[in-house]
Amino acid sequence: MSVSLLLVPLAMAGVAAVQARAGKSDGVCDVRTRMRDVTLLGEALRDTGATVVTSGETLTAVWGETKASATFTRDAEGIWGAHFTGIQRDRAVELVTAVDEAYGRRVQRAVLERLRDQAPAAGLRLESESVTNDAVRLVFEVERA
């Protein structure tokens, strides 16, 4: 008996997770994300070319080529939101979409690592793994006692 798992990056769920509202002045935009894990968020920001500085419960990201910056803080639900400066709303949404996709890939990697690590204790042996641009397929063999 085998078990197949198909992991699709969270970013494939769509850009609906990204909600933006333009500020009253040009170059300021607030964006609410669906991201929760600070470590994965920092890694995802770096994946998009940002320089990241962490200070307490705040992450600041600066993208060198555009000089755009975003300050990430958590809301009451633990979800990160970003306050962009030096950038127009459309570009802020593009950056958050890129970060969201990178975050989804980081989450997928973390889940894969956990599955590989925990499979033997659950009586599963990894038989095969295939990777495409959109998904990772793992096939586990159920080991008989």
C-alpha positions as CSV (number, residue, x, y, z in Angstrom):
1,M,0.0,0.0,0.0
2,S,1.3,3.5,-0.8
3,V,0.3,7.0,0.1
4,S,0.7,9.9,-2.4
5,L,0.9,13.5,-1.3
6,L,0.7,16.4,-3.7
7,L,2.0,19.7,-2.3
8,V,1.0,22.8,-4.2
9,P,2.6,26.1,-3.2
10,L,0.4,28.4,-1.2
11,A,0.9,31.1,-3.7
12,M,-1.1,29.1,-6.2
13,A,-4.2,29.8,-4.0
14,G,-4.2,33.1,-5.7
15,V,-3.4,36.7,-5.0
16,A,-6.7,37.1,-3.2
17,A,-4.7,36.8,0.1
18,V,-3.1,40.1,-0.7
19,Q,-5.3,43.1,0.1
20,A,-4.0,46.7,-0.4
21,R,-5.4,50.1,0.3
22,A,-3.7,53.2,-0.9
23,G,-2.8,55.9,1.6
24,K,-4.0,59.5,1.2
25,S,-0.5,60.6,0.0
26,D,1.4,59.4,-3.0
27,G,4.0,56.7,-2.3
28,V,2.4,55.3,0.8
29,C,0.5,52.0,0.8
30,D,-0.6,49.6,3.5
31,V,-0.9,45.9,2.6
32,R,-2.3,43.1,4.7
33,T,-0.8,39.6,4.0
34,R,-1.7,36.1,5.1
35,M,1.9,35.4,6.4
36,R,2.4,34.4,10.0
37,D,5.9,32.9,10.5
38,V,8.5,35.6,11.1
39,T,11.5,33.4,10.1
40,L,9.8,32.3,6.8
41,L,8.8,35.9,6.1
42,G,12.4,37.2,6.6
43,E,13.7,34.4,4.3
44,A,11.0,35.2,1.7
45,L,11.8,38.9,1.8
46,R,15.5,38.1,1.2
47,D,14.5,35.7,-1.7
48,T,12.9,38.8,-3.4
49,G,16.1,40.8,-3.1
50,A,15.3,42.8,0.0
51,T,17.7,43.7,2.7
52,V,15.9,42.9,6.0
53,V,16.5,44.3,9.4
54,T,14.6,42.9,12.4
55,S,13.9,45.0,15.5
56,G,11.7,43.4,18.1
57,E,8.4,42.6,16.5
58,T,9.1,44.7,13.4
59,L,10.8,43.7,10.1
60,T,12.0,46.4,7.8
61,A,12.7,45.5,4.2
62,V,14.5,47.7,1.6
63,W,14.7,46.8,-2.1
64,G,17.9,48.3,-3.3
65,E,17.0,48.8,-7.0
66,T,13.9,50.8,-6.2
67,K,14.8,52.2,-2.8
68,A,11.2,51.1,-1.8
69,S,10.9,50.1,1.8
70,A,8.3,48.3,3.8
71,T,7.8,48.0,7.6
72,F,6.2,44.7,8.5
73,T,4.2,44.5,11.8
74,R,1.8,41.9,13.2
75,D,-1.9,42.6,13.8
76,A,-3.9,41.2,16.8
77,E,-4.4,37.9,14.9
78,G,-0.6,37.5,14.4
79,I,-0.8,38.2,10.6
80,W,1.9,40.4,9.1
81,G,1.0,43.6,7.3
82,A,3.3,45.9,5.5
83,H,3.4,49.7,5.4
84,F,5.2,50.7,2.2
85,T,6.9,54.1,1.5
86,G,8.5,55.4,-1.6
87,I,6.4,53.3,-3.9
88,Q,3.1,53.4,-5.7
89,R,0.2,51.0,-4.8
90,D,0.6,48.8,-7.9
91,R,4.3,48.2,-7.3
92,A,3.6,47.5,-3.6
93,V,1.1,44.9,-4.6
94,E,3.6,43.4,-7.0
95,L,6.3,43.2,-4.3
96,V,3.9,41.7,-1.8
97,T,2.8,39.1,-4.4
98,A,6.4,38.2,-5.0
99,V,7.0,37.9,-1.3
100,D,3.8,35.8,-0.9
101,E,5.0,33.4,-3.6
102,A,8.5,33.2,-2.0
103,Y,6.8,32.6,1.4
104,G,4.7,29.8,-0.2
105,R,7.8,28.1,-1.5
106,R,9.4,28.5,2.0
107,V,6.4,26.9,3.6
108,Q,6.4,24.1,1.1
109,R,10.1,23.4,1.8
110,A,9.4,23.3,5.6
111,V,6.5,20.9,5.2
112,L,8.5,18.7,2.9
113,E,11.4,18.6,5.5
114,R,8.9,17.8,8.3
115,L,7.3,15.0,6.2
116,R,10.6,13.4,5.3
117,D,11.7,13.6,9.0
118,Q,8.5,12.2,10.5
119,A,7.7,9.6,7.9
120,P,9.7,6.8,9.4
121,A,8.2,7.2,12.8
122,A,4.7,6.9,11.2
123,G,5.7,3.7,9.4
124,L,6.2,5.3,6.0
125,R,9.2,5.0,3.6
126,L,9.7,7.5,0.9
127,E,9.5,5.6,-2.4
128,S,9.7,8.5,-4.9
129,E,9.6,12.2,-5.2
130,S,9.0,14.3,-8.3
131,V,9.2,18.1,-8.5
132,T,7.5,20.4,-11.1
133,N,7.2,24.1,-11.2
134,D,3.8,23.9,-9.5
135,A,4.0,21.0,-7.1
136,V,5.9,18.3,-5.4
137,R,4.6,14.7,-5.4
138,L,5.8,12.3,-2.7
139,V,4.9,8.6,-2.7
140,F,5.4,6.8,0.5
141,E,5.3,3.0,1.0
142,V,3.5,1.9,4.2
143,E,5.8,-0.4,6.0
144,R,4.2,-3.5,7.5
145,A,4.9,-4.3,11.1
